[in-house]
Amino acid sequence: MEKIRPGVKASDLDKIARDYISQKGYGKFFNHSLGHGVGIEIHEYPFISPFNKDVLKEGMIFTIEPGIYLPGTGGVRLEDMVLVTSSGFRKLTTIDK
C-alpha cells in the first residue's frame, strides 16, 4: 500500500502484490485482480489489475483486496479501501486485522 500515489500505474500495484504473494509460495492461488474502484457501483473503475495500465489520480477511491484460495481448504481475502491523495493515500478502512 505504501506505493499508492498519483502517477503509479494500477497494473504496477497489482504486480507488487502478486510478486510478494508469489515469493511466499502462494502465487498460483492468487487468481484475481488486486482491487477495484468503489463509487456508485460496488465494482467500478479503476480496476487494480495486471491489465489496467492507467495511472492513479488524486481523488480515486478503490479497494486493495488480495485473496488466496487453497483448493479443498478455503481461502481468505482481506479488503481495505483507500483514497489517493496528492502525496500518497489515506486508508479509509478502520478495522484492525
MOPAC internal coordinates of N, CA, C and O (Angstrom, degrees):
PM7 1SCF
backbone

  N    0.0000 0     0.00 0     0.00 0    0    0    0
  C    1.4545 1     0.00 0     0.00 0    1    0    0
  C    1.5198 1   110.81 1     0.00 0    2    1    0
  O    1.2310 1   119.99 1   155.94 1    3    2    1
  N    1.3403 1   117.63 1   -24.06 1    3    2    1
  C    1.4575 1   119.93 1  -179.47 1    5    3    2
  C    1.5251 1   112.64 1   -62.66 1    6    5    3
  O    1.2310 1   119.84 1   162.38 1    7    6    5
  N    1.3210 1   117.92 1   -17.62 1    7    6    5
  C    1.4702 1   121.87 1  -179.35 1    9    7    6
  C    1.5251 1   112.69 1   -85.48 1   10    9    7
  O    1.2310 1   119.71 1   174.20 1   11   10    9
  N    1.3322 1   118.17 1    -5.80 1   11   10    9
  C    1.4670 1   120.92 1  -178.38 1   13   11   10
  C    1.5194 1   109.29 1   -72.73 1   14   13   11
  O    1.2310 1   121.03 1   -58.84 1   15   14   13
  N    1.3404 1   115.64 1   121.16 1   15   14   13
  C    1.4623 1   122.51 1   175.82 1   17   15   14
  C    1.5195 1   108.82 1  -170.92 1   18   17   15
  O    1.2310 1   119.93 1   -19.02 1   19   18   17
  N    1.3162 1   117.74 1   160.98 1   19   18   17
  C    1.4575 1   119.91 1   177.51 1   21   19   18
  C    1.5296 1   110.75 1   -56.21 1   22   21   19
  O    1.2310 1   121.17 1   -38.92 1   23   22   21
  N    1.3331 1   115.36 1   141.08 1   23   22   21
  C    1.4578 1   121.33 1   177.36 1   25   23   22
  C    1.5038 1   115.39 1    94.18 1   26   25   23
  O    1.2310 1   119.72 1   167.05 1   27   26   25
  N    1.3343 1   118.14 1   -12.95 1   27   26   25
  C    1.4713 1   122.00 1   178.54 1   29   27   26
  C    1.5246 1   108.00 1   -83.59 1   30   29   27
  O    1.2310 1   120.38 1   -43.36 1   31   30   29
  N    1.3166 1   116.87 1   136.64 1   31   30   29
  C    1.4626 1   120.55 1   177.40 1   33   31   30
  C    1.5207 1   110.57 1   -70.93 1   34   33   31
  O    1.2310 1   120.79 1   -39.47 1   35   34   33
  N    1.3176 1   116.09 1   140.53 1   35   34   33
  C    1.4649 1   121.12 1   175.55 1   37   35   34
  C    1.5268 1   110.35 1   -57.54 1   38   37   35
  O    1.2310 1   120.36 1   140.71 1   39   38   37
  N    1.3246 1   116.91 1   -39.29 1   39   38   37
  C    1.4644 1   120.55 1  -179.92 1   41   39   38
  C    1.5286 1   111.76 1   -64.94 1   42   41   39
  O    1.2310 1   120.11 1   149.77 1   43   42   41
  N    1.3326 1   117.40 1   -30.23 1   43   42   41
  C    1.4674 1   119.83 1   178.25 1   45   43   42
  C    1.5242 1   111.03 1   -67.77 1   46   45   43
  O    1.2310 1   120.07 1   140.94 1   47   46   45
  N    1.3412 1   117.48 1   -39.06 1   47   46   45
  C    1.4668 1   119.65 1   176.20 1   49   47   46
  C    1.5212 1   110.72 1   -61.11 1   50   49   47
  O    1.2310 1   120.79 1   134.63 1   51   50   49
  N    1.3237 1   116.09 1   -45.37 1   51   50   49
  C    1.4609 1   120.46 1   179.18 1   53   51   50
  C    1.5256 1   110.19 1   -58.97 1   54   53   51
  O    1.2310 1   120.56 1   136.84 1   55   54   53
  N    1.3264 1   116.54 1   -43.16 1   55   54   53
  C    1.4620 1   120.90 1  -178.49 1   57   55   54
  C    1.5283 1   111.61 1   -64.28 1   58   57   55
  O    1.2310 1   120.16 1   138.97 1   59   58   57
  N    1.3201 1   117.30 1   -41.03 1   59   58   57
  C    1.4648 1   120.55 1   178.82 1   61   59   58
  C    1.5317 1   110.05 1   -58.27 1   62   61   59
  O    1.2310 1   120.60 1   132.22 1   63   62   61
  N    1.3176 1   116.46 1   -47.78 1   63   62   61
  C    1.4689 1   120.37 1   179.74 1   65   63   62
  C    1.5208 1   110.86 1   -65.95 1   66   65   63
  O    1.2310 1   120.56 1   136.56 1   67   66   65
  N    1.3195 1   116.54 1   -43.44 1   67   66   65
  C    1.4660 1   121.19 1  -178.12 1   69   67   66
  C    1.5296 1   110.61 1   -62.81 1   70   69   67
  O    1.2310 1   120.68 1   137.76 1   71   70   69
  N    1.3383 1   116.30 1   -42.24 1   71   70   69
  C    1.4701 1   120.26 1   178.96 1   73   71   70
  C    1.5254 1   110.85 1   -64.07 1   74   73   71
  O    1.2310 1   120.12 1   136.58 1   75   74   73
  N    1.3187 1   117.37 1   -43.42 1   75   74   73
  C    1.4652 1   121.32 1  -179.87 1   77   75   74
  C    1.5375 1   110.72 1   -62.03 1   78   77   75
  O    1.2310 1   120.75 1   132.71 1   79   78   77
  N    1.3197 1   116.16 1   -47.29 1   79   78   77
  C    1.4619 1   120.90 1  -179.76 1   81   79   78
  C    1.5302 1   110.33 1   -63.50 1   82   81   79
  O    1.2310 1   120.26 1   141.67 1   83   82   81
  N    1.3362 1   117.11 1   -38.33 1   83   82   81
  C    1.4706 1   121.01 1   177.34 1   85   83   82
  C    1.5207 1   111.22 1   -64.81 1   86   85   83
  O    1.2310 1   120.24 1   139.34 1   87   86   85
  N    1.3391 1   117.14 1   -40.66 1   87   86   85
  C    1.4707 1   120.81 1   178.60 1   89   87   86
  C    1.5285 1   111.71 1   -61.47 1   90   89   87
  O    1.2310 1   120.75 1   151.54 1   91   90   89
  N    1.3152 1   116.17 1   -28.46 1   91   90   89
  C    1.4639 1   120.78 1   179.31 1   93   91   90
  C    1.5263 1   112.27 1   -85.82 1   94   93   91
  O    1.2310 1   120.30 1   178.94 1   95   94   93
  N    1.3485 1   117.04 1    -1.06 1   95   94   93
  C    1.4512 1   121.52 1   176.57 1   97   95   94
  C    1.5146 1   115.88 1    92.41 1   98   97   95
  O    1.2310 1   119.97 1  -169.93 1   99   98   97
  N    1.3352 1   117.66 1    10.07 1   99   98   97
  C    1.4624 1   120.49 1  -176.45 1  101   99   98
  C    1.5305 1   113.72 1  -114.88 1  102  101   99
  O    1.2310 1   120.02 1  -166.75 1  103  102  101
  N    1.3147 1   117.56 1    13.25 1  103  102  101
  C    1.4664 1   121.12 1  -175.18 1  105  103  102
  C    1.5149 1   114.70 1   -53.45 1  106  105  103
  O    1.2310 1   120.28 1   137.35 1  107  106  105
  N    1.3231 1   117.06 1   -42.65 1  107  106  105
  C    1.4670 1   118.93 1  -177.46 1  109  107  106
  C    1.5269 1   112.29 1   -72.11 1  110  109  107
  O    1.2310 1   120.24 1   170.95 1  111  110  109
  N    1.3254 1   117.15 1    -9.05 1  111  110  109
  C    1.4636 1   121.02 1  -179.83 1  113  111  110
  C    1.5288 1   112.69 1  -101.26 1  114  113  111
  O    1.2310 1   120.50 1  -179.06 1  115  114  113
  N    1.3263 1   116.66 1     0.94 1  115  114  113
  C    1.4772 1   122.28 1   176.23 1  117  115  114
  C    1.5206 1   106.08 1  -105.25 1  118  117  115
  O    1.2310 1   120.64 1   -88.54 1  119  118  117
  N    1.3231 1   116.38 1    91.46 1  119  118  117
  C    1.4680 1   120.55 1  -167.96 1  121  119  118
  C    1.5284 1   114.12 1  -116.01 1  122  121  119
  O    1.2310 1   120.40 1  -145.74 1  123  122  121
  N    1.3273 1   116.85 1    34.26 1  123  122  121
  C    1.4682 1   120.05 1   175.90 1  125  123  122
  C    1.5182 1   107.79 1  -149.23 1  126  125  123
  O    1.2310 1   120.10 1    -0.91 1  127  126  125
  N    1.3070 1   117.41 1   179.09 1  127  126  125
  C    1.4625 1   120.30 1  -179.96 1  129  127  126
  C    1.5187 1   111.13 1   -73.85 1  130  129  127
  O    1.2310 1   121.10 1   -13.48 1  131  130  129
  N    1.3294 1   115.51 1   166.52 1  131  130  129
  C    1.4603 1   121.35 1  -177.11 1  133  131  130
  C    1.5193 1   113.02 1   -76.05 1  134  133  131
  O    1.2310 1   119.83 1   149.37 1  135  134  133
  N    1.3240 1   117.93 1   -30.63 1  135  134  133
  C    1.4614 1   119.28 1  -177.29 1  137  135  134
  C    1.5116 1   112.84 1  -175.42 1  138  137  135
  O    1.2310 1   121.47 1     6.75 1  139  138  137
  N    1.3379 1   114.80 1  -173.25 1  139  138  137
  C    1.4604 1   120.76 1  -177.27 1  141  139  138
  C    1.5242 1   109.16 1  -158.55 1  142  141  139
  O    1.2310 1   121.76 1   -22.47 1  143  142  141
  N    1.3124 1   114.23 1   157.53 1  143  142  141
  C    1.4569 1   119.91 1   176.65 1  145  143  142
  C    1.5182 1   111.63 1   -68.39 1  146  145  143
  O    1.2310 1   121.47 1   -22.57 1  147  146  145
  N    1.3246 1   114.79 1   157.43 1  147  146  145
  C    1.4596 1   122.00 1   177.36 1  149  147  146
  C    1.5243 1   107.15 1  -133.62 1  150  149  147
  O    1.2310 1   120.86 1   -45.68 1  151  150  149
  N    1.3204 1   115.96 1   134.32 1  151  150  149
  C    1.4628 1   120.84 1   179.53 1  153  151  150
  C    1.5069 1   109.07 1  -165.49 1  154  153  151
  O    1.2310 1   121.00 1    69.13 1  155  154  153
  N    1.3010 1   115.70 1  -110.87 1  155  154  153
  C    1.4615 1   120.77 1   177.22 1  157  155  154
  C    1.5269 1   109.74 1   -73.24 1  158  157  155
  O    1.2310 1   121.10 1   140.14 1  159  158  157
  N    1.3233 1   115.51 1   -39.86 1  159  158  157
  C    1.4628 1   121.61 1   178.05 1  161  159  158
  C    1.5333 1   108.51 1  -101.95 1  162  161  159
  O    1.2310 1   120.19 1   -20.33 1  163  162  161
  N    1.3049 1   117.25 1   159.67 1  163  162  161
  C    1.4595 1   121.15 1  -179.95 1  165  163  162
  C    1.5187 1   111.62 1   -74.02 1  166  165  163
  O    1.2310 1   119.30 1   146.04 1  167  166  165
  N    1.3298 1   118.94 1   -33.96 1  167  166  165
  C    1.4624 1   123.12 1   176.63 1  169  167  166
  C    1.5188 1   107.74 1  -123.79 1  170  169  167
  O    1.2310 1   120.75 1   -68.56 1  171  170  169
  N    1.3271 1   116.18 1   111.44 1  171  170  169
  C    1.4628 1   119.77 1   179.39 1  173  171  170
  C    1.5246 1   109.69 1  -150.93 1  174  173  171
  O    1.2310 1   121.23 1     1.06 1  175  174  173
  N    1.3152 1   115.26 1  -178.94 1  175  174  173
  C    1.4567 1   122.90 1   178.60 1  177  175  174
  C    1.5228 1   109.68 1   -61.41 1  178  177  175
  O    1.2310 1   119.07 1   -36.39 1  179  178  177
  N    1.3222 1   119.37 1   143.61 1  179  178  177
  C    1.4656 1   127.72 1     1.29 1  181  179  178
  C    1.5264 1   111.67 1   -85.61 1  182  181  179
  O    1.2310 1   120.88 1   -39.88 1  183  182  181
  N    1.3146 1   115.93 1   140.12 1  183  182  181
  C    1.4538 1   120.63 1   175.35 1  185  183  182
  C    1.5204 1   107.45 1   -88.29 1  186  185  183
  O    1.2310 1   120.42 1   -54.73 1  187  186  185
  N    1.3046 1   116.81 1   125.27 1  187  186  185
  C    1.4653 1   121.76 1  -179.07 1  189  187  186
  C    1.5298 1   106.20 1   -93.48 1  190  189  187
  O    1.2310 1   121.92 1   -92.51 1  191  190  189
  N    1.3175 1   113.93 1    87.49 1  191  190  189
  C    1.4606 1   121.21 1  -172.57 1  193  191  190
  C    1.5253 1   109.94 1  -141.35 1  194  193  191
  O    1.2310 1   120.43 1   -11.61 1  195  194  193
  N    1.3321 1   116.77 1   168.39 1  195  194  193
  C    1.4674 1   119.92 1   178.39 1  197  195  194
  C    1.5270 1   112.80 1   -64.94 1  198  197  195
  O    1.2310 1   120.19 1   163.63 1  199  198  197
  N    1.3257 1   117.25 1   -16.37 1  199  198  197
  C    1.4541 1   121.41 1  -173.69 1  201  199  198
  C    1.5261 1   114.08 1   -96.99 1  202  201  199
  O    1.2310 1   119.77 1   168.23 1  203  202  201
  N    1.3229 1   118.05 1   -11.77 1  203  202  201
  C    1.4662 1   120.88 1  -177.18 1  205  203  202
  C    1.5254 1   109.55 1   -95.93 1  206  205  203
  O    1.2310 1   120.82 1   -75.55 1  207  206  205
  N    1.3288 1   116.03 1   104.45 1  207  206  205
  C    1.4622 1   121.85 1  -178.97 1  209  207  206
  C    1.5286 1   111.92 1   -88.92 1  210  209  207
  O    1.2310 1   119.76 1  -177.36 1  211  210  209
  N    1.3328 1   118.07 1     2.64 1  211  210  209
  C    1.4630 1   121.25 1   178.73 1  213  211  210
  C    1.5191 1   110.07 1   -66.97 1  214  213  211
  O    1.2310 1   121.02 1   -27.67 1  215  214  213
  N    1.3315 1   115.65 1   152.33 1  215  214  213
  C    1.4590 1   120.11 1  -179.86 1  217  215  214
  C    1.5219 1   110.42 1   -94.40 1  218  217  215
  O    1.2310 1   121.51 1   -29.11 1  219  218  217
  N    1.3179 1   114.72 1   150.89 1  219  218  217
  C    1.4580 1   121.07 1   177.78 1  221  219  218
  C    1.5208 1   109.50 1   -70.97 1  222  221  219
  O    1.2310 1   121.48 1   -34.28 1  223  222  221
  N    1.3366 1   114.77 1   145.72 1  223  222  221
  C    1.4584 1   121.36 1   179.69 1  225  223  222
  C    1.5190 1   109.17 1  -128.90 1  226  225  223
  O    1.2310 1   121.26 1   -30.47 1  227  226  225
  N    1.3209 1   115.19 1   149.53 1  227  226  225
  C    1.4529 1   120.64 1   177.16 1  229  227  226
  C    1.5274 1   109.51 1   -54.12 1  230  229  227
  O    1.2310 1   120.38 1   -43.38 1  231  230  229
  N    1.3190 1   116.88 1   136.62 1  231  230  229
  C    1.4559 1   122.63 1   179.42 1  233  231  230
  C    1.5129 1   114.43 1    96.84 1  234  233  231
  O    1.2310 1   119.75 1   165.46 1  235  234  233
  N    1.3368 1   118.09 1   -14.54 1  235  234  233
  C    1.4652 1   119.80 1   177.16 1  237  235  234
  C    1.5265 1   109.43 1   -67.99 1  238  237  235
  O    1.2310 1   120.87 1   -38.74 1  239  238  237
  N    1.3188 1   115.94 1   141.26 1  239  238  237
  C    1.4624 1   122.41 1   174.45 1  241  239  238
  C    1.5237 1   107.21 1  -122.48 1  242  241  239
  O    1.2310 1   121.44 1   -50.77 1  243  242  241
  N    1.3257 1   114.85 1   129.23 1  243  242  241
  C    1.4614 1   118.81 1   179.54 1  245  243  242
  C    1.5212 1   109.96 1  -153.50 1  246  245  243
  O    1.2310 1   121.65 1   -10.32 1  247  246  245
  N    1.3216 1   114.44 1   169.68 1  247  246  245
  C    1.4557 1   121.09 1   178.84 1  249  247  246
  C    1.5211 1   110.06 1   -97.21 1  250  249  247
  O    1.2310 1   121.61 1   -26.63 1  251  250  249
  N    1.3017 1   114.52 1   153.37 1  251  250  249
  C    1.4653 1   123.19 1   166.67 1  253  251  250
  C    1.5216 1   103.41 1  -121.12 1  254  253  251
  O    1.2310 1   120.98 1   -69.15 1  255  254  253
  N    1.3330 1   115.72 1   110.85 1  255  254  253
  C    1.4592 1   119.60 1  -172.56 1  257  255  254
  C    1.5198 1   112.28 1  -142.99 1  258  257  255
  O    1.2310 1   120.67 1  -111.46 1  259  258  257
  N    1.3332 1   116.33 1    68.54 1  259  258  257
  C    1.4648 1   117.45 1   176.12 1  261  259  258
  C    1.5209 1   110.56 1   -64.26 1  262  261  259
  O    1.2310 1   121.01 1   -35.34 1  263  262  261
  N    1.2938 1   115.67 1   144.66 1  263  262  261
  C    1.4654 1   119.70 1   179.13 1  265  263  262
  C    1.5104 1   110.34 1  -137.70 1  266  265  263
  O    1.2310 1   121.01 1   -38.11 1  267  266  265
  N    1.2857 1   115.68 1   141.89 1  267  266  265
  C    1.4590 1   121.80 1   177.44 1  269  267  266
  C    1.5267 1   106.98 1  -123.59 1  270  269  267
  O    1.2310 1   121.26 1   -51.76 1  271  270  269
  N    1.3246 1   115.19 1   128.24 1  271  270  269
  C    1.4630 1   121.51 1  -177.10 1  273  271  270
  C    1.5221 1   109.66 1  -124.82 1  274  273  271
  O    1.2310 1   120.57 1   -64.05 1  275  274  273
  N    1.3313 1   116.52 1   115.95 1  275  274  273
  C    1.4532 1   121.94 1  -179.34 1  277  275  274
  C    1.5240 1   109.10 1   -97.52 1  278  277  275
  O    1.2310 1   120.00 1   -60.80 1  279  278  277
  N    1.3325 1   117.60 1   119.20 1  279  278  277
  C    1.4585 1   120.80 1  -178.63 1  281  279  278
  C    1.5231 1   112.15 1   -55.00 1  282  281  279
  O    1.2310 1   121.34 1   -46.90 1  283  282  281
  N    1.3201 1   115.04 1   133.10 1  283  282  281
  C    1.4508 1   121.22 1   178.21 1  285  283  282
  C    1.5216 1   114.51 1    76.12 1  286  285  283
  O    1.2310 1   120.10 1   178.26 1  287  286  285
  N    1.3177 1   117.42 1    -1.74 1  287  286  285
  C    1.4580 1   120.87 1  -177.84 1  289  287  286
  C    1.5256 1   111.53 1  -119.15 1  290  289  287
  O    1.2310 1   120.65 1   127.31 1  291  290  289
  N    1.3217 1   116.36 1   -52.69 1  291  290  289
  C    1.4619 1   121.70 1  -177.02 1  293  291  290
  C    1.5142 1   109.81 1   139.03 1  294  293  291
  O    1.2310 1   121.16 1    12.98 1  295  294  293
  N    1.3054 1   115.40 1  -167.02 1  295  294  293
  C    1.4459 1   118.28 1  -178.00 1  297  295  294
  C    1.5099 1   111.73 1  -158.85 1  298  297  295
  O    1.2310 1   122.12 1    -3.66 1  299  298  297
  N    1.3024 1   113.55 1   176.34 1  299  298  297
  C    1.4584 1   120.43 1   178.10 1  301  299  298
  C    1.5219 1   108.96 1  -144.53 1  302  301  299
  O    1.2310 1   121.59 1   -37.22 1  303  302  301
  N    1.3108 1   114.57 1   142.78 1  303  302  301
  C    1.4603 1   121.72 1   176.36 1  305  303  302
  C    1.5179 1   106.77 1  -142.11 1  306  305  303
  O    1.2310 1   120.78 1   -63.95 1  307  306  305
  N    1.3194 1   116.11 1   116.05 1  307  306  305
  C    1.4547 1   121.90 1   177.57 1  309  307  306
  C    1.5214 1   108.68 1  -101.83 1  310  309  307
  O    1.2310 1   120.23 1   -47.48 1  311  310  309
  N    1.3132 1   117.16 1   132.52 1  311  310  309
  C    1.4654 1   121.25 1  -174.10 1  313  311  310
  C    1.5210 1   110.95 1  -119.39 1  314  313  311
  O    1.2310 1   121.68 1   -51.75 1  315  314  313
  N    1.3272 1   114.38 1   128.25 1  315  314  313
  C    1.4564 1   122.10 1   171.45 1  317  315  314
  C    1.5150 1   107.89 1  -120.54 1  318  317  315
  O    1.2310 1   120.60 1   -36.18 1  319  318  317
  N    1.3186 1   116.46 1   143.82 1  319  318  317
  C    1.4549 1   121.82 1   175.88 1  321  319  318
  C    1.5242 1   107.75 1  -106.01 1  322  321  319
  O    1.2310 1   120.68 1   -45.78 1  323  322  321
  N    1.3326 1   116.31 1   134.22 1  323  322  321
  C    1.4554 1   121.07 1  -177.79 1  325  323  322
  C    1.5272 1   111.24 1  -129.55 1  326  325  323
  O    1.2310 1   121.44 1   -26.36 1  327  326  325
  N    1.3128 1   114.84 1   153.64 1  327  326  325
  C    1.4624 1   124.11 1   174.57 1  329  327  326
  C    1.5142 1   106.85 1  -115.17 1  330  329  327
  O    1.2310 1   120.12 1   -51.13 1  331  330  329
  N    1.3333 1   117.38 1   128.87 1  331  330  329
  C    1.4563 1   120.91 1   175.71 1  333  331  330
  C    1.5281 1   107.70 1   -78.26 1  334  333  331
  O    1.2310 1   120.99 1   -55.04 1  335  334  333
  N    1.3377 1   115.72 1   124.96 1  335  334  333
  C    1.4651 1   121.60 1   178.69 1  337  335  334
  C    1.5295 1   109.03 1  -107.13 1  338  337  335
  O    1.2310 1   120.51 1    -4.11 1  339  338  337
  N    1.3129 1   116.64 1   175.89 1  339  338  337
  C    1.4666 1   120.18 1  -178.61 1  341  339  338
  C    1.5243 1   112.06 1   -62.63 1  342  341  339
  O    1.2310 1   120.25 1   151.52 1  343  342  341
  N    1.3342 1   117.13 1   -28.48 1  343  342  341
  C    1.4621 1   119.99 1  -176.40 1  345  343  342
  C    1.5298 1   113.71 1  -113.68 1  346  345  343
  O    1.2310 1   119.67 1  -177.60 1  347  346  345
  N    1.3119 1   118.24 1     2.40 1  347  346  345
  C    1.4616 1   120.61 1  -178.77 1  349  347  346
  C    1.5059 1   111.73 1   163.70 1  350  349  347
  O    1.2310 1   120.44 1    66.17 1  351  350  349
  N    1.3224 1   116.76 1  -113.83 1  351  350  349
  C    1.4558 1   119.81 1  -178.57 1  353  351  350
  C    1.5209 1   109.50 1  -151.31 1  354  353  351
  O    1.2310 1   121.89 1   -17.44 1  355  354  353
  N    1.3167 1   113.99 1   162.56 1  355  354  353
  C    1.4576 1   121.29 1   171.83 1  357  355  354
  C    1.5197 1   106.82 1  -127.76 1  358  357  355
  O    1.2310 1   120.76 1   -53.85 1  359  358  357
  N    1.3270 1   116.15 1   126.15 1  359  358  357
  C    1.4640 1   121.08 1   178.35 1  361  359  358
  C    1.5179 1   108.41 1   -76.70 1  362  361  359
  O    1.2310 1   120.51 1   -56.21 1  363  362  361
  N    1.3308 1   116.63 1   123.79 1  363  362  361
  C    1.4577 1   121.93 1  -179.62 1  365  363  362
  C    1.5259 1   112.29 1   -91.32 1  366  365  363
  O    1.2310 1   120.40 1   159.56 1  367  366  365
  N    1.3226 1   116.85 1   -20.44 1  367  366  365
  C    1.4577 1   121.61 1   177.92 1  369  367  366
  C    1.5281 1   108.51 1   -77.12 1  370  369  367
  O    1.2310 1   120.68 1   -48.13 1  371  370  369
  N    1.3256 1   116.31 1   131.87 1  371  370  369
  C    1.4657 1   118.93 1  -176.21 1  373  371  370
  C    1.5254 1   113.75 1  -113.87 1  374  373  371
  O    1.2310 1   120.02 1  -178.52 1  375  374  373
  N    1.3055 1   117.57 1     1.48 1  375  374  373
  C    1.4688 1   121.46 1  -178.49 1  377  375  374
  C    1.5184 1   109.86 1   -80.84 1  378  377  375
  O    1.2310 1   120.18 1   -50.49 1  379  378  377
  N    1.3255 1   117.25 1   129.51 1  379  378  377
  C    1.4634 1   121.40 1   175.10 1  381  379  378
  C    1.5168 1   109.48 1   -71.62 1  382  381  379
  O    1.2310 1   121.01 1   -29.82 1  383  382  381
  N    1.3078 1   115.68 1   150.18 1  383  382  381
  C    1.4610 1   120.66 1   178.01 1  385  383  382
  C    1.5053 1   110.35 1  -100.17 1  386  385  383
  O    1.2310 1   120.10 1   180.00 1  387  386  385

